Structures are given as C-alpha cells and as structure tokens.
C-alpha cells in the first residue's frame, strides 16, 4: 500500500522559519565591472574564416556511404543469399546514388569506374552553406 505524504505541522513550519532567520547572511560579494571593448571586424563587419580556424577538425574521421539502393528482406531471404544471388533494389539502372556523411544525406552522384575500383562522381549537393554552419564556403 502506498505511503501517504505527510504534511508539516504549524510548529515545524515555524521552526524552519526561525532557523532560516537566525543564520548569518552571506557577506556581500564584490563584483568587478569592466567596460567592454569591441574589435573592429574586417570586410565591412563580416568576420572571415581562415583555414587556420578549422585546422583542428581536419583529421576527424567521418563515415561516407554511397547507397545504390535498398530493399526489405525477411530473415529467410537473407539466409538464402549466396554467391550468384541477385537482390533487387528500389532503384533503376542509371539513377543517381545517395551520398551520406555520418548518416546524413548530403549529395547525389553517378557511379563511375576508376581502374579496377568503383567511385561516385558528385552531380548534386543537397546541403546548403547555411546548413553546414558558419565559415562554410558559399
């Protein structure tokens, strides 16, 4: 059975009030106030970003995914997949592939063959410079 919440009696409330009045107030703290000094910005008030301001993130690893297409399979269908199996995707031949950067769709492109490897030629950027944040190229 749930325990019923107890209420303070008038005597308990008065004891709390008396205890709070009897404590010494904290001494006044001294706050130092200084005048704000603003630095003149270059380029008519627009702050420019230099490559030095982003150098610290240049070595941060990111996951890039090129998605040719998708499909839904049951566990039974996945277990039946083997060499020579064909899995039908939700895209037609020649449609652009989606490029994801850390799970976010950022571009589309065409599949190209470079030597013995596949690559993606970017044909459309889907992220605007405003979405990328301050300092991104326009």
N, C-alpha and C positions, 0 to 999 in steps of 0.2 A: 504494500500500500504506500502511496506517495506521502512523503513527509510534508506537513503543512508549513508554509513560510511563516516565521514568527515576526511580529511587529515590535518595534521599540516602545517601551513604556515612556510616559512623560518624564519620569525620574532619569531614565537612561539618556533621553534626548537632552535634558538639562545638564547632565554630567558631561556629555560630549561638548556642548556649547561652552560650559565653564572651562573645560580643558583647553579648548582652542583659544579662548580669550586669555588664559594665563601664560601661554607660551610667548616668548620674546619674538617680536617681529624681526625678520632678517634685516641686516644693515643695508642702507641704500647702496646700490652699486653705481659706480661712476662709469659713464659711457662717454667715450671719446668720439667726437663728431668731426669729420674732415670734409672739406669741400671736394666735390667730385671734379676730376679733370678729364676731359674727353680728348682723345687723339684725333687729329684730322685724318679723314679717310681719303684714299687715293681715288682717282677716276670719278670725281664728282659725287662722292658719297657712297659709291658702290665698292664694297670690300672685295678684293680679288683673291682668289685662292691660288696658291702656288703648288707646284708638285711637292714641295717640302712639307706642306700641311697634311698630305695623305701618305707620305712615305712609310709611316709606321704600320699601315694596313696592307701594303703591297705583298707581303708574304703570308697573309691569312688564307688558309685553304678554303676553297669553295667547291661545291658539288655542281657539275654541269651535266644535265641529262638531255639527250636528244631522243624524243619519243616519236617513233614511227607510227604507232597506233596502239590501240588497246582492245581487249576482248574480255569477256567474262567466261570462265571455265569452272566446271564442277571439279571436285577432288578426283572423281573417277576419270574425267577427261584429262586432267593433268598427269595422272598416273599412267595413262595410255600413251603419252607423248614419248617419242623416241627418235632415233636417227631417221631422217626421211619424212617425219611427220610435217604436215602443213597446218599452221594455225592462222585462221582468217582474222584479220584486223579490221577495225572500224573505219579504215581509210582506203581510198582508191589509189592505184598506182599514179605517181606524179604529183600527188597532193603534198604540200609542204609539211615538214616535220616541226614539232614544237620543241623549243629550247627552254629548259627550265634551269634557273640559277638558284641553288639552295631551295628547291621546291616551288619556286615562283616562276610562272610563265613570263618570259621577258622578250622572246623573239621567235620568229619562224624562219625556216630556210629550206633549201633543196639539198638532197643527198648528192654528193659528188664522190668520185673515186680518185684518190691521190696515190699513185703507185699501187701497192697491194692493200691499201687501207681505205676505209670509208671516212668521209668528212661531211661537214654541213656548211654550205655557202649561205650566209645570212642574207635574207631578202627583205625582212621586215622587222623593225624594232618596235616592240609593243609598250615599252616603258618610257615615259617622258622624263625630261631632265628634272621637272618638279618632283616626280615620284622618287627619283634617285637621291634627292636631297641637295643641300647647299654645296656649291663647288663643283657640281657635275657639269660636263660640257654641254653647251646648248645645241 
